[in-house]
């Protein structure tokens, strides 16, 4: 079976190839060609022998089939407790089967495995918390995605996303020039309201180097302005890099590990070049995981850390409020029922539950904050993580997956959901569109700006 023109084992490495794939509406030709891809079984088994080390092999062997992981999985819960949605079954029937057969699997098996890897797991890692052996199906599913990507079995949108990182070092076709121009333009729009507001680019030795999500640049640049305003009011010495500004990694969702390394290297190169004291990343969970948690290992850093201390935006914001760099006008605090979406990638996988609740203490009137149940590191995935939000082929499954989060929110009675993460924000927006439960949702930046007590000398003159 020959490889297709659009669907094949070759990564997207040029703007021309990207545009060709983008022109295939909804991946119609791409998925048709996928049915004819021949599995390179020798390469598949060789890759497993070289990369599947003792941790994953041990996890596959020691699973006791106890079912403790079942109720931990929100996809199992929304699918009427379908036994095929038990995390242990999902990984044993896919990665486990590939290893048992020494890579000798066919096209039909790989297409079915692709569906499981991207529509039946968001790699939220919640199951690992409840497994008596500590088996992390999310980690194994991420590894499985890499095997699938290598063989050409990856959703159309994520093949494009990984290609964007290879060509533009951003998840969208935003060049470095586009970023700087957009950043400077949008900040200039607010200069009259905030005297002295600047758009600092490539400042050596700044206290903070700020990195963003390319979607902010392309679709809602006001987020860039809001970050600039808050740093300005807080009196921070900060900058953005003209190259290495994109913190996200759709390559991680796609399983394109080579592109993951390329992407993180550009951010780390910016750290080395500008030598800031810390890096602060925007309100994005997977960006933090990719750059701060996983990234050091992708690029081979032996200390497991980025070149400079790197924190999520909620950490900076919590500290700015706690230390008084930012002051809130008590009269402007939120006085509507509010709940908080805990992002899997920086709460469960990096322990930042306290930072978000420190922020809540400052911005929500006592008595109006209602925790979801469960919450913090036990919270369920929003339903759109791991790339699930963006894959049209699996949109019906994604919409069904939103039900768990819908019911959590409804149980709180909240009218506003604070979601300091791009994928969570998107999923909750789509949840409201799909089920119309009467909620609003927001990042933290716009909420904070509306209630700031701005020092007199930073206010515009009449």
FENURMO-V100170 format. One record per pair of residues at least 24 apart in sequence whose C-alpha atoms are under 7 Angstrom apart, sorted by the first residue. I is the first residue (numbers start at 0). J is the second residue. D is the distance in Angstrom with one decimal. If there is no record, write none. Layout:
BEGIN
i = [I I]
j = [J J]
d = [D D]
END
This chain:
BEGIN
i = [0 0 0 1 1 1 2 2 3 5 6 6 6 7 8 8 8 10 11 12 12 12 13 14 17 17 26 29 34 36 37 38 38 38 39 40 40 40 43 44 44 55 58 59 67 67 68 68 68 71 71 71 72 73 73 74 74 77 77 77 86 89 90 90 94 109 110 113 113 113 116 116 117 118 118 118 121 121 121 122 123 123 141 144 144 145 145 145 148 148 148 153 154 156 156 157 157 158 160 160 161 161 161 161 161 164 164 164 165 168 169 169 170 170 170 170 171 173 175 175 178 179 181 182 185 185 185 186 191 192 193 193 193 194 194 194 196 196 199 199 200 200 200 200 201 201 201 201 201 202 202 203 203 204 204 204 205 205 205 205 205 206 206 206 206 206 207 207 207 207 207 207 207 207 208 208 208 208 208 208 208 209 209 209 209 209 210 210 210 210 210 210 210 211 211 211 211 211 212 212 212 212 213 225 225 226 232 233 233 240 242 243 246 246 246 247 247 247 248 248 252 252 260 260 263 263 264 267 267 270 270 271 276 277 277 277 278 278 278 278 279 279 279 279 280 280 280 281 281 282 282 282 282 283 283 283 284 284 284 284 285 287 287 288 288 313 313 314 317 317 317 317 326 326 327 327 327 327 328 328 328 331 332 332 332 332 333 333 333 334 334 334 335 335 336 336 336 336 336 336 336 337 337 337 337 337 337 337 338 338 338 338 338 338 338 338 339 339 339 339 340 340 340 341 341 341 342 342 343 346 346 347 369 370 371 371 371 372 381 381 382 383 383 383 384 388 401 405 414 414 415 415 416 416 417 417 417 418 419]
j = [35 36 37 35 36 37 35 36 32 29 32 33 151 151 149 150 151 162 162 162 165 166 166 166 159 162 155 155 106 106 106 105 106 150 150 102 103 104 102 101 102 139 134 95 129 130 126 129 130 125 126 129 126 379 403 119 400 400 402 403 136 115 136 140 143 152 152 147 152 153 140 144 387 387 393 396 384 385 387 385 343 380 254 253 254 254 255 256 253 254 255 253 390 389 390 249 253 253 249 250 249 250 253 255 258 250 258 262 258 262 213 245 213 247 248 249 213 213 241 242 216 241 216 223 220 221 224 224 459 459 457 458 459 457 458 459 228 231 238 239 238 239 240 241 238 239 240 241 273 238 273 273 274 273 274 275 236 237 238 275 276 236 237 275 276 277 236 237 238 275 276 277 278 279 237 238 239 275 277 278 279 238 239 278 279 280 239 244 245 246 279 280 281 244 245 246 280 281 245 246 247 281 245 444 445 444 325 324 325 269 269 269 280 286 290 285 286 289 286 289 385 386 297 298 290 294 298 305 306 306 307 306 307 307 308 309 307 308 309 310 309 310 311 312 310 311 312 311 312 312 419 420 421 419 420 421 342 344 345 420 344 311 345 344 345 354 355 354 354 355 357 358 451 452 361 450 451 452 450 451 452 450 362 363 364 450 362 363 364 363 364 367 367 414 367 368 369 412 413 414 415 367 368 369 413 414 415 416 368 369 370 371 413 415 416 417 370 416 417 418 416 417 418 374 375 378 420 423 380 375 376 376 411 411 407 408 411 407 423 426 426 422 423 426 422 426 430 430 438 439 439 440 440 441 441 442 443 442 443]
d = [5.5 5.8 5.2 6.7 6.2 6.8 6.9 5.2 5.3 5.5 5.9 5.7 6.5 5.0 6.0 5.3 4.3 6.8 4.6 6.2 5.9 5.9 5.8 6.4 6.5 6.6 5.7 6.9 6.8 6.6 6.2 6.0 6.1 6.4 7.0 5.2 5.4 6.9 5.5 5.6 4.7 6.7 5.6 6.7 6.3 5.9 5.1 5.9 5.8 6.3 5.3 6.9 6.4 6.5 6.4 6.6 6.0 6.4 6.8 6.7 6.4 7.0 6.7 6.8 6.1 6.8 6.6 6.9 6.3 6.6 6.2 6.5 6.5 6.5 6.1 6.6 5.3 4.4 6.7 5.8 5.7 6.3 6.6 6.7 4.8 4.0 6.0 6.8 6.8 5.8 6.4 6.7 6.7 6.8 6.0 6.9 5.2 6.6 5.5 6.6 5.8 4.4 6.4 6.5 6.6 7.0 6.5 6.4 5.8 5.6 6.2 5.7 6.2 6.9 6.7 6.2 6.3 6.9 6.0 5.9 6.3 6.3 6.6 6.5 6.6 6.8 6.0 5.1 6.7 5.7 6.5 6.2 6.1 6.1 6.7 5.9 6.9 6.3 4.9 6.4 5.4 5.0 5.8 6.3 6.2 6.0 4.9 6.2 6.6 5.7 6.6 4.6 6.4 5.9 5.2 4.8 5.6 5.2 6.4 4.9 6.6 5.4 5.7 5.4 4.8 6.3 6.5 4.5 6.3 5.7 6.1 5.2 5.6 6.5 5.8 5.1 5.4 5.8 6.4 4.7 6.2 6.2 5.1 5.9 5.0 5.8 6.6 4.8 5.9 5.7 6.4 4.9 6.2 6.1 5.3 5.6 6.1 5.1 5.7 6.0 5.8 6.9 6.0 6.1 6.7 6.9 6.9 4.7 5.4 6.3 6.6 5.4 6.9 5.2 6.4 6.6 4.0 6.8 6.2 6.3 5.5 5.4 5.4 5.7 5.9 5.9 7.0 6.8 6.4 6.6 6.8 7.0 6.7 5.8 4.9 5.6 6.8 6.3 4.5 6.2 5.9 5.1 5.7 5.8 6.4 5.1 5.5 6.6 5.3 5.7 5.0 4.9 6.6 6.7 4.1 5.0 6.1 4.9 5.6 5.2 5.7 6.4 6.8 5.8 6.7 6.0 6.0 5.5 5.5 6.9 5.7 5.2 5.9 5.3 6.9 5.7 4.7 5.2 5.7 5.8 5.0 5.1 5.0 5.2 5.6 6.4 6.2 4.6 5.7 6.6 5.6 6.2 6.0 6.8 4.8 6.0 6.9 6.8 4.5 5.5 6.5 6.0 4.9 6.1 5.0 6.2 4.9 5.9 5.8 5.2 5.7 6.6 5.8 6.5 5.1 6.3 6.7 5.6 4.9 6.3 6.8 6.2 5.1 7.0 5.8 6.4 6.5 6.9 6.2 6.6 5.8 4.2 5.9 6.9 5.9 6.6 6.2 6.4 5.5 6.2 6.5 6.2 6.7 5.3 6.0 6.7 6.1 6.8 4.7 6.1 4.7 5.4 4.6 6.5 5.2 6.0 6.7 5.4 6.0]
END
